[in-house]
Amino acid sequence: MRRFFLIVGIALFTLGAFTLGCTKQPEKISHHPANEQDYLTIATGTVSGPYFTIGEALAKVYKTKLGYNTAVRSTDGSVENVSLLENHKADLAFVMSDTAAFELDRYVKSRDARSKQPPFKAVAGLYFNYVQIVTLQDENIQSVYDLKGKRVGVGAPNSGVERNARMILQEHSISYQDIQPEYLSYAEAMEQLKNKKIDAAFVTSGLPNNAVLELQKLKDVAIVPIQANIIDHLLKQYPFFEKAELPAGVYQNNQPIPTVAIRNILLVRSDLTDAQVYKMTKTFFENLNTVQQAHQAANNINRDGAGKGLVVPLHSGAIKYFKDSGIQ
């Protein structure tokens, strides 16, 4: 009897092993074409700025609607974001037009004969970033000229904010030697203002900026205006600047405040396929309401004008989307 059970046991073991060997394990199936990435990294900005908030919303859209694995990367801003695109460490990036124009010009002038195209193209023009020079009412800073000799937050290193700060100060004949520059993110700058460790800070972002809103819960905030003659000269020198106003009531201001604004652009790696960029552009605009719910600044994104007047050429996949939509 024992011999019988032994023989049956061996038979069952052998049959099980044979069955296991013949069973094919499930494979991971990609729902995207072989030449299309299954993942997307989106370079944004500091966590307290609109870039990051809007980037998070866009990442969720691409994950739920297109099935991509998405990651949102917090950065110091536009200059770093372009570098991430160039080095294939990001696939999409939010960048201000001035930085995009400068970096494209740098690339064109430095590239060798083998280079066929710049490493980044545009998907769409977005909302405007407003130059906001934030101070406290008791600092009594009435104009940019009053920043001489002051401690000024000029933006994070490698940010579009810092580049803007240099340009605005230069128009007022102020250099970094005339101030005490502090390289701070939005949140860091507002914290330093609150604690009286700086006197003013440049904040170039969509409206409203969350860090400024948090500060005004505790302090009386003031925005320093830019004079009309300075604005006119800036517009002549730099085509990416536009005349603008901070609307009354956006912070604690009863009247509109004159300033300049710069359009944001959503950039993409040039080497992504036309089909993939087409899908990404189409999905972005088909779910624009979701993105706009994430941050008020995105309400100013206009699909009809998103492919026009950009300082960086559109990716051919984006061009096809705008043409198919009857926009271009």
C-alpha positions in Angstrom: 0.0 0.0 0.0 2.8 2.4 0.9 4.4 1.6 -2.4 1.1 2.4 -4.2 0.8 5.9 -2.5 4.5 6.6 -3.3 3.9 5.8 -7.0 0.8 8.0 -7.1 2.6 10.9 -5.3 5.5 10.8 -7.8 3.0 10.8 -10.7 1.1 13.8 -9.3 4.3 15.7 -8.7 5.5 15.0 -12.2 2.2 16.1 -13.7 2.2 19.3 -11.6 5.7 20.1 -12.7 4.9 19.5 -16.3 1.8 21.7 -16.1 3.7 24.5 -14.3 6.4 24.4 -17.0 3.8 24.6 -19.8 2.0 27.5 -18.1 3.0 30.9 -19.7 3.4 33.6 -17.2 1.5 36.9 -18.0 3.6 39.5 -19.7 3.5 43.2 -19.1 1.7 44.7 -22.0 2.3 48.3 -23.2 -0.7 50.0 -24.8 1.6 52.4 -26.6 3.5 52.0 -29.9 7.1 50.7 -29.6 8.6 54.1 -30.5 6.5 55.9 -27.9 7.5 56.5 -24.3 5.4 54.9 -21.6 6.5 57.5 -19.0 6.5 61.3 -18.9 8.5 63.5 -16.5 7.2 67.1 -16.3 9.6 69.8 -15.1 7.7 72.5 -13.2 8.9 74.9 -10.5 8.9 75.4 -6.8 6.1 73.6 -4.9 4.6 77.0 -3.9 4.2 78.2 -7.5 1.6 77.7 -10.2 3.9 75.6 -12.4 4.0 72.8 -9.9 0.2 72.9 -9.2 -0.7 72.9 -12.9 2.0 70.3 -13.6 0.5 68.0 -11.1 -2.9 68.3 -12.7 -1.5 67.7 -16.1 0.4 64.6 -15.0 -2.9 63.2 -13.6 -4.6 63.9 -16.9 -1.9 62.1 -18.9 -2.0 59.1 -16.5 -5.7 58.7 -16.5 -6.5 59.5 -20.1 -3.4 58.2 -21.9 -2.1 55.6 -19.5 1.3 57.1 -19.1 3.5 56.7 -16.0 4.0 60.3 -15.0 6.3 62.1 -12.6 6.2 65.8 -11.6 9.6 67.3 -10.9 10.0 70.3 -8.7 12.7 72.7 -9.9 14.1 76.2 -9.5 12.3 77.2 -12.7 12.7 78.0 -16.4 16.5 77.9 -16.8 16.8 74.6 -15.0 13.8 73.2 -16.9 15.4 73.8 -20.3 18.6 72.1 -19.1 16.5 69.1 -18.0 14.9 68.8 -21.5 18.3 69.1 -23.2 19.7 66.3 -21.0 16.7 64.0 -21.4 15.9 64.3 -17.7 12.4 65.8 -18.5 10.0 65.3 -21.3 7.8 68.3 -20.8 8.6 71.6 -19.1 7.0 74.9 -18.1 9.2 77.7 -19.2 8.8 81.5 -19.5 9.1 83.0 -23.0 12.2 85.1 -22.2 14.2 82.1 -21.0 13.0 80.0 -23.9 14.1 82.7 -26.4 17.5 83.2 -24.7 18.2 79.4 -24.5 17.1 78.8 -28.1 19.4 81.6 -29.3 22.3 80.2 -27.2 21.7 76.7 -28.7 21.5 78.0 -32.3 24.7 79.9 -31.9 26.6 77.1 -30.3 25.5 74.0 -32.1 27.8 72.1 -34.5 27.0 71.2 -38.1 25.7 67.8 -37.2 22.9 69.1 -35.1 19.6 69.1 -37.0 17.2 70.7 -34.6 17.1 72.3 -31.1 16.5 69.9 -28.3 13.1 71.4 -27.4 10.0 72.6 -29.3 6.7 74.2 -28.1 3.5 72.4 -27.4 1.5 75.5 -26.7 1.5 79.0 -25.3 0.0 79.2 -21.9 -1.0 81.9 -19.4 1.0 85.0 -18.6 3.5 85.5 -15.7 3.3 88.9 -14.1 6.4 90.6 -12.6 5.4 91.2 -9.0 7.8 93.1 -6.8 6.4 92.3 -3.4 7.1 94.3 -0.2 5.4 95.2 3.0 3.5 98.4 3.4 5.6 99.6 6.3 8.8 99.3 4.3 7.7 102.4 2.4 9.2 101.2 -0.9 7.2 103.2 -3.6 9.2 102.5 -6.8 11.9 100.2 -8.1 14.5 103.0 -7.5 13.8 102.6 -3.8 15.3 99.1 -3.9 18.9 100.6 -3.9 20.6 99.6 -0.7 17.9 97.1 0.2 17.9 93.3 0.8 16.0 91.9 -2.2 14.9 88.4 -3.1 15.7 88.0 -6.7 14.4 84.4 -7.3 15.9 81.0 -7.0 19.2 80.3 -8.8 18.6 79.1 -12.5 15.1 80.6 -12.5 13.3 82.9 -14.9 12.5 85.1 -12.0 16.1 85.8 -11.4 16.6 86.6 -15.0 13.7 89.0 -14.9 15.0 90.7 -11.8 18.3 91.5 -13.5 16.5 93.0 -16.5 14.1 95.1 -14.4 16.8 96.4 -12.2 19.1 97.2 -15.1 16.3 99.3 -16.7 16.5 101.3 -13.5 20.3 101.5 -13.6 20.5 99.2 -10.6 23.0 96.4 -10.5 23.4 93.6 -7.9 26.2 95.7 -6.5 23.6 98.3 -5.5 21.5 95.9 -3.6 21.9 92.8 -1.3 20.6 90.0 -3.6 19.1 87.0 -1.9 18.5 83.9 -4.1 15.2 82.6 -2.8 12.2 80.6 -3.9 8.7 82.1 -3.7 8.0 80.5 -0.3 11.5 81.3 1.1 11.2 84.9 0.0 7.8 85.4 1.6 9.0 83.8 4.8 12.0 86.2 4.8 9.8 89.2 4.2 7.5 88.1 7.1 10.5 87.9 9.4 12.0 91.2 8.1 15.1 89.6 6.8 14.6 91.0 3.4 12.9 94.2 2.2 11.3 93.2 -1.1 11.2 90.2 -3.5 10.7 89.6 -7.1 7.9 87.1 -7.9 7.3 86.4 -11.5 4.3 84.1 -11.7 0.7 83.6 -12.7 -1.9 85.3 -10.6 -2.4 84.9 -7.8 0.8 83.5 -6.3 0.0 81.2 -3.4 3.1 82.2 -1.4 2.0 85.9 -1.6 -1.5 85.0 -0.5 -0.2 83.2 2.5 2.0 86.2 3.5 -0.9 88.7 3.3 -2.8 86.6 5.8 -0.2 87.8 8.3 1.1 91.1 7.0 0.0 94.1 5.0 1.5 93.4 1.5 2.3 96.0 -1.1 3.2 95.6 -4.8 5.8 98.0 -6.2 4.6 99.5 -9.6 6.8 99.8 -12.6 6.8 103.2 -14.2 5.2 103.7 -17.6 8.4 105.0 -19.3 10.3 102.0 -18.1 7.6 99.6 -19.3 7.7 101.3 -22.8 11.5 100.9 -23.0 11.3 97.3 -21.8 8.8 96.5 -24.6 11.0 98.0 -27.2 14.1 96.1 -26.0 12.5 92.7 -25.3 9.7 91.4 -27.6 8.6 88.8 -25.0 7.5 91.5 -22.5 3.9 92.7 -22.7 2.4 95.7 -20.9 0.2 94.5 -18.1 -1.6 95.3 -14.9 -2.1 93.4 -11.7 -5.9 93.7 -11.3 -7.4 95.5 -8.3 -8.0 93.1 -5.5 -5.7 90.3 -6.6 -3.9 90.9 -3.3 -4.5 93.8 -1.0 -4.4 96.4 -3.8 -7.4 98.7 -4.3 -6.1 99.9 -7.7 -4.6 98.1 -10.7 -0.8 98.1 -10.5 1.2 98.7 -13.7 3.8 96.0 -14.6 5.0 93.8 -17.4 4.1 90.2 -18.2 5.7 87.3 -19.9 3.9 84.4 -21.6 4.6 80.9 -20.4 5.2 78.1 -22.8 4.8 74.3 -22.5 7.9 72.8 -24.1 8.6 69.3 -25.1 11.6 67.3 -26.2 12.1 67.6 -29.9 12.8 63.9 -30.4 9.4 62.7 -29.2 7.4 61.4 -32.1 4.8 63.4 -33.9 2.1 60.9 -32.9 2.9 61.1 -29.3 3.1 64.9 -29.1 -0.2 65.1 -31.1 -1.9 62.9 -28.5 -0.4 64.9 -25.6 -1.5 68.3 -27.2 -5.0 67.0 -28.0 -5.5 65.5 -24.5 -4.2 68.7 -22.8 -6.8 70.9 -24.5 -9.6 68.3 -24.3 -9.1 68.3 -20.5 -8.2 72.0 -20.1 -11.0 72.4 -17.6 -9.3 69.9 -15.3 -6.1 71.8 -15.5 -7.8 75.1 -14.9 -9.5 73.8 -11.8 -6.1 73.2 -10.3 -5.0 76.9 -10.4 -6.7 80.2 -11.2 -3.7 81.2 -13.5 -4.6 78.5 -16.0 -8.0 80.1 -16.6 -6.1 82.4 -19.0 -5.0 79.6 -21.3 -6.7 80.2 -24.7 -6.6 77.3 -27.1 -7.3 79.6 -30.1 -4.2 81.6 -29.5 -2.1 78.9 -28.0 -0.1 78.1 -31.1 0.5 81.7 -32.2 3.2 84.2 -31.5 5.6 81.9 -29.8 9.3 82.5 -29.5 10.0 78.8 -29.9 8.8 76.8 -33.0 5.9 74.4 -32.4 6.6 70.6 -32.5 5.2 69.2 -35.7 2.9 67.0 -33.6 1.4 70.1 -32.0 1.1 71.8 -35.4 -0.9 68.9 -36.7 -3.3 69.1 -33.7 -3.9 72.8 -34.3 -4.4 72.3 -38.0 -6.8 69.4 -37.4 -8.7 71.6 -35.0 -9.1 74.4 -37.6 -7.0 76.8 -35.5 -4.0 77.2 -37.8 
